[in-house]
Amino acid sequence: MTGSREQVDGDVKERTKDETREPPLYNVLLLNDDYSTMDFVIQVLEVVFKKSPAEAHRVMMHVHLNGRGLAGVYPWEIAETKVHTVASMARDAGYPLRATTEEA
């Protein structure tokens, strides 16, 4: 919020201007590897990124064929949480699946 003050007959009059800005967004990308199963990647997309089974399959195939694929677009804190959640799920399942962020 920004403001300025103006003196009017001994009284202070404040003008305020509300500015709301959307937070910057970040892409969360899944990275292909040779060990994580397709079923596990689909599970991650459904659980972490709330994708439908059809959308999860489409994204998984894109990752498989192109080396990386967009899982979602989020503000920074949410994007980082998703990346850490993917790493935790992969580690617990014994897979090297990784996710990363980049500016949208």
Wavefront OBJ file of the C-alpha trace (Angstrom):
o trace
v 0.000 0.000 0.000
v 1.355 3.429 -0.885
v 0.271 6.689 0.662
v 0.985 10.408 0.712
v 0.159 13.093 3.232
v -1.222 16.515 2.574
v -1.552 19.352 5.131
v -5.029 20.939 5.037
v -5.844 23.611 7.685
v -3.915 21.840 10.431
v -5.435 18.447 9.647
v -3.494 15.688 7.973
v -5.322 14.149 5.079
v -4.039 10.825 3.828
v -4.520 9.483 0.377
v -4.057 5.793 0.016
v -3.977 3.740 -3.092
v -4.429 0.006 -2.812
v -2.292 -1.982 -5.169
v -2.744 -5.694 -5.492
v -0.409 -7.689 -7.642
v -0.591 -11.344 -8.488
v 2.457 -13.269 -7.282
v 4.880 -14.426 -9.966
v 4.178 -17.953 -11.194
v 6.567 -20.856 -11.629
v 6.365 -23.973 -13.779
v 6.877 -27.271 -11.982
v 8.551 -29.698 -14.380
v 8.978 -33.444 -14.002
v 12.281 -34.790 -15.331
v 12.562 -38.129 -17.103
v 14.780 -40.894 -15.789
v 15.324 -44.511 -16.791
v 14.176 -46.044 -13.493
v 10.895 -44.509 -12.291
v 8.000 -46.540 -13.592
v 5.313 -44.964 -15.715
v 2.728 -46.060 -13.144
v 4.627 -44.250 -10.380
v 4.862 -41.039 -12.434
v 1.113 -41.217 -13.100
v 0.501 -41.740 -9.383
v 2.601 -38.657 -8.545
v 0.715 -36.572 -11.100
v -2.643 -37.693 -9.731
v -1.769 -37.341 -6.031
v 0.520 -34.304 -5.931
v -0.746 -32.331 -8.920
v -4.421 -33.447 -8.810
v -4.447 -34.525 -12.469
v -7.166 -36.752 -13.859
v -5.984 -40.211 -14.938
v -6.140 -39.189 -18.618
v -4.232 -35.938 -18.047
v -1.671 -37.706 -15.846
v -1.074 -40.271 -18.610
v -0.680 -37.512 -21.216
v 1.852 -35.605 -19.079
v 3.738 -38.812 -18.227
v 4.069 -39.670 -21.925
v 5.285 -36.147 -22.679
v 7.933 -36.510 -19.949
v 8.887 -39.959 -21.261
v 9.239 -38.810 -24.877
v 10.689 -35.312 -24.367
v 12.779 -35.613 -21.221
v 10.653 -33.249 -19.159
v 7.085 -32.099 -18.902
v 4.927 -29.491 -17.229
v 3.128 -30.787 -14.156
v 1.634 -27.455 -13.067
v 2.016 -23.699 -12.643
v 1.993 -22.245 -9.126
v 3.209 -19.346 -6.971
v 6.753 -19.887 -5.642
v 5.950 -21.371 -2.224
v 3.454 -23.861 -3.631
v 5.787 -24.808 -6.496
v 8.647 -25.476 -4.067
v 6.362 -27.541 -1.840
v 5.301 -29.653 -4.843
v 8.967 -30.227 -5.799
v 9.810 -31.350 -2.249
v 6.722 -33.580 -2.120
v 7.732 -35.287 -5.392
v 11.271 -35.832 -4.054
v 9.924 -37.283 -0.816
v 7.472 -39.629 -2.568
v 10.167 -40.788 -4.998
v 12.706 -41.379 -2.229
v 10.158 -43.342 -0.167
v 9.276 -45.484 -3.212
v 12.939 -46.012 -4.186
v 12.812 -44.041 -7.446
v 15.040 -41.202 -8.650
v 12.151 -39.110 -10.062
v 12.887 -35.406 -9.819
v 10.935 -32.218 -10.287
v 12.229 -28.692 -10.729
v 10.884 -25.159 -11.023
v 11.426 -22.421 -13.556
v 9.808 -19.032 -14.054
v 6.585 -19.252 -16.014
l 1 2 3 4 5 6 7 8 9 10 11 12 13 14 15 16 17 18 19 20 21 22 23 24 25 26 27 28 29 30 31 32 33 34 35 36 37 38 39 40 41 42 43 44 45 46 47 48 49 50 51 52 53 54 55 56 57 58 59 60 61 62 63 64 65 66 67 68 69 70 71 72 73 74 75 76 77 78 79 80 81 82 83 84 85 86 87 88 89 90 91 92 93 94 95 96 97 98 99 100 101 102 103 104
